[in-house]
Amino acid sequence: MLDITDSIDSPTFGNIAANRPASLDETGSGTPAADSSWNTWDLIALSELSTFFQAGELVTRLNDMPESLYVVGSGAVKSFYLDAQGNECITAFYLPGEIFGLEGFNRTNLSFAHQMLKTGYLYRIPYREIFHALNKDVDCQKYILQLLSHEMFEAQRMSVINGHYTAEVRLAYFLLNLWQRLNPKEKQGAVFSLPMTRVAISNFLGLTPETISRCFALFKRNNWIEAAGSKIKLTDIESLSHLVTGIPTR
């Protein structure tokens, strides 16, 4: 059984990649390595400062004029918009080592807001610094194009998953994806702590909280997972992986 007294520390970009990595795939980021010499550390080198945010604090607000990209140093971030009825709709979660704010390159007022899910710090990289690097460095150009391509693909993939797959498949994919992003090199002992609530998960997957609760209960009955509060252990990765067969990959 999952020992709920075990400590599962929230990962940070620093302890995921204590040394400068050769590619983003080694950082724990959900962002792919670009076909260039650039990576997350090069973006951080352009940052003016790292800023500490409390859980629940807004990083960007709806209709703000965008000014920066952000790299998550620790904690976790969600992006969301408000529908016509004023309901929050979550579009993405960002974990340590991952980058958000790419939608701001078009320099129009933001349609999405970003909020801290867990207390942590962010690196802020002003667009002016990125534009300067883009003007003089071909590898930077390749890297930013790769980031934009990855962001578009992930949005399209989640649209397919939420529009065409069952609740069980959606949750299985979400848990496997989250584990791989939090623990990119860990092949054994698939234990991690959810940085978001189950209500937030249901919102992101286009399901009701009651449906998510039923799916978690089903996974536990089938011995696919163990769950205690926010702590999750994937006990049957093979069965979970079988559920998500057919979902588009890169």
DALINPE-V788595 format. One record per residue. PHI is phi in whole degrees, 0 to 359 (999 if undefined). PSI is psi as a letter, one per 30 degrees, with the letter a starting at -180 (999 if undefined). D_CENTER is the distance of its C-alpha to the mean C-alpha in whole Angstrom. Layout:
phi=PHI psi=PSI d_center=D_CENTER
phi=PHI psi=PSI d_center=D_CENTER
//
This chain:
phi=999 psi=l d_center=27
phi=285 psi=k d_center=24
phi=280 psi=j d_center=26
phi=287 psi=f d_center=24
phi=273 psi=f d_center=26
phi=296 psi=k d_center=24
phi=269 psi=k d_center=22
phi=243 psi=j d_center=18
phi=291 psi=k d_center=17
phi=292 psi=k d_center=14
phi=291 psi=l d_center=13
phi=236 psi=l d_center=13
phi=297 psi=e d_center=13
phi=294 psi=e d_center=17
phi=275 psi=f d_center=17
phi=287 psi=e d_center=15
phi=223 psi=i d_center=17
phi=294 psi=f d_center=20
phi=247 psi=l d_center=22
phi=300 psi=k d_center=21
phi=278 psi=l d_center=19
phi=282 psi=f d_center=21
phi=206 psi=l d_center=18
phi=296 psi=f d_center=14
phi=298 psi=f d_center=14
phi=267 psi=f d_center=15
phi=264 psi=f d_center=13
phi=92 psi=g d_center=10
phi=283 psi=k d_center=8
phi=279 psi=g d_center=6
phi=264 psi=k d_center=9
phi=285 psi=l d_center=12
phi=290 psi=k d_center=15
phi=276 psi=l d_center=18
phi=277 psi=i d_center=21
phi=199 psi=l d_center=22
phi=277 psi=f d_center=23
phi=277 psi=k d_center=20
phi=206 psi=a d_center=17
phi=303 psi=e d_center=15
phi=296 psi=e d_center=18
phi=292 psi=e d_center=20
phi=295 psi=e d_center=18
phi=299 psi=e d_center=18
phi=298 psi=f d_center=21
phi=272 psi=f d_center=22
phi=287 psi=k d_center=20
phi=279 psi=e d_center=23
phi=191 psi=l d_center=22
phi=254 psi=k d_center=19
phi=239 psi=k d_center=19
phi=270 psi=k d_center=18
phi=233 psi=k d_center=17
phi=277 psi=l d_center=18
phi=304 psi=k d_center=16
phi=92 psi=f d_center=16
phi=282 psi=k d_center=17
phi=282 psi=k d_center=17
phi=270 psi=e d_center=15
phi=230 psi=l d_center=16
phi=242 psi=l d_center=19
phi=303 psi=k d_center=20
phi=73 psi=g d_center=22
phi=296 psi=l d_center=22
phi=276 psi=j d_center=23
phi=293 psi=k d_center=20
phi=229 psi=f d_center=21
phi=210 psi=l d_center=18
phi=270 psi=l d_center=15
phi=227 psi=k d_center=13
phi=245 psi=k d_center=11
phi=284 psi=j d_center=9
phi=273 psi=e d_center=12
phi=205 psi=l d_center=12
phi=83 psi=a d_center=11
phi=203 psi=l d_center=8
phi=228 psi=k d_center=8
phi=242 psi=k d_center=8
phi=249 psi=k d_center=10
phi=203 psi=l d_center=13
phi=227 psi=l d_center=16
phi=251 psi=k d_center=20
phi=282 psi=a d_center=22
phi=298 psi=f d_center=26
phi=268 psi=g d_center=26
phi=85 psi=g d_center=24
phi=277 psi=k d_center=21
phi=286 psi=k d_center=18
phi=236 psi=j d_center=16
phi=279 psi=k d_center=12
phi=252 psi=f d_center=10
phi=192 psi=l d_center=6
phi=239 psi=k d_center=4
phi=237 psi=k d_center=3
phi=246 psi=l d_center=5
phi=307 psi=k d_center=8
phi=93 psi=f d_center=9
phi=265 psi=l d_center=7
phi=243 psi=k d_center=8
phi=223 psi=l d_center=9
phi=108 psi=g d_center=12
phi=296 psi=f d_center=14
phi=294 psi=f d_center=15
phi=281 psi=f d_center=18
phi=298 psi=f d_center=19
phi=282 psi=f d_center=22
phi=61 psi=g d_center=23
phi=252 psi=l d_center=23
phi=302 psi=k d_center=23
phi=293 psi=k d_center=19
phi=270 psi=f d_center=19
phi=239 psi=l d_center=15
phi=247 psi=l d_center=15
phi=233 psi=k d_center=12
phi=224 psi=k d_center=13
phi=289 psi=k d_center=12
phi=272 psi=e d_center=11
phi=228 psi=k d_center=13
phi=303 psi=k d_center=15
phi=182 psi=a d_center=14
phi=234 psi=l d_center=15
phi=233 psi=k d_center=14
phi=266 psi=k d_center=15
phi=253 psi=k d_center=17
phi=244 psi=j d_center=18
phi=299 psi=k d_center=21
phi=302 psi=e d_center=21
phi=299 psi=e d_center=25
phi=290 psi=e d_center=24
phi=292 psi=e d_center=22
phi=298 psi=e d_center=25
phi=297 psi=e d_center=27
phi=293 psi=e d_center=25
phi=297 psi=e d_center=25
phi=290 psi=f d_center=29
phi=237 psi=f d_center=30
phi=227 psi=j d_center=27
phi=296 psi=e d_center=27
phi=296 psi=e d_center=24
phi=296 psi=e d_center=22
phi=300 psi=e d_center=23
phi=298 psi=e d_center=22
phi=295 psi=e d_center=18
phi=295 psi=e d_center=18
phi=298 psi=e d_center=19
phi=295 psi=e d_center=17
phi=298 psi=e d_center=13
phi=297 psi=e d_center=15
phi=297 psi=e d_center=16
phi=297 psi=e d_center=12
phi=298 psi=e d_center=11
phi=295 psi=e d_center=14
phi=296 psi=e d_center=14
phi=297 psi=e d_center=10
phi=295 psi=e d_center=12
phi=294 psi=e d_center=15
phi=296 psi=e d_center=14
phi=294 psi=e d_center=12
phi=296 psi=e d_center=16
phi=294 psi=e d_center=18
phi=299 psi=e d_center=16
phi=288 psi=f d_center=17
phi=265 psi=f d_center=20
phi=228 psi=f d_center=22
phi=241 psi=l d_center=21
phi=288 psi=l d_center=22
phi=300 psi=e d_center=20
phi=297 psi=e d_center=20
phi=294 psi=e d_center=19
phi=301 psi=e d_center=16
phi=291 psi=e d_center=15
phi=300 psi=e d_center=16
phi=298 psi=e d_center=13
phi=300 psi=e d_center=11
phi=293 psi=e d_center=12
phi=296 psi=e d_center=13
phi=296 psi=e d_center=9
phi=295 psi=e d_center=8
phi=300 psi=e d_center=11
phi=294 psi=e d_center=11
phi=286 psi=e d_center=7
phi=280 psi=f d_center=9
phi=225 psi=i d_center=12
phi=295 psi=f d_center=13
phi=256 psi=f d_center=17
phi=273 psi=j d_center=17
phi=257 psi=f d_center=19
phi=241 psi=l d_center=21
phi=61 psi=i d_center=21
phi=284 psi=i d_center=18
phi=242 psi=k d_center=17
phi=206 psi=l d_center=14
phi=248 psi=k d_center=14
phi=292 psi=k d_center=12
phi=277 psi=f d_center=10
phi=232 psi=l d_center=11
phi=283 psi=l d_center=14
phi=291 psi=f d_center=15
phi=296 psi=e d_center=16
phi=295 psi=e d_center=13
phi=298 psi=e d_center=12
phi=298 psi=e d_center=15
phi=298 psi=e d_center=15
phi=298 psi=e d_center=12
phi=271 psi=g d_center=14
phi=70 psi=h d_center=17
phi=235 psi=l d_center=19
phi=275 psi=l d_center=21
phi=303 psi=e d_center=20
phi=295 psi=e d_center=23
phi=294 psi=e d_center=22
phi=298 psi=e d_center=19
phi=298 psi=e d_center=22
phi=295 psi=e d_center=24
phi=294 psi=e d_center=21
phi=300 psi=e d_center=21
phi=297 psi=e d_center=24
phi=297 psi=e d_center=25
phi=299 psi=e d_center=23
phi=291 psi=e d_center=24
phi=298 psi=e d_center=28
phi=278 psi=g d_center=27
phi=61 psi=h d_center=26
phi=275 psi=f d_center=23
phi=219 psi=l d_center=21
phi=241 psi=k d_center=22
phi=219 psi=k d_center=21
phi=217 psi=j d_center=22
phi=66 psi=b d_center=20
phi=272 psi=f d_center=17
phi=271 psi=k d_center=17
phi=233 psi=k d_center=17
phi=235 psi=k d_center=19
phi=275 psi=j d_center=19
phi=266 psi=f d_center=22
phi=221 psi=i d_center=23
phi=295 psi=e d_center=20
phi=298 psi=e d_center=23
phi=293 psi=e d_center=23
phi=296 psi=e d_center=20
phi=294 psi=e d_center=19
phi=297 psi=e d_center=23
phi=300 psi=e d_center=21
phi=265 psi=g d_center=19
phi=303 psi=k d_center=21
phi=102 psi=f d_center=22
phi=290 psi=k d_center=18
phi=303 psi=k d_center=18
phi=241 psi=l d_center=16
phi=297 psi=999 d_center=16
//
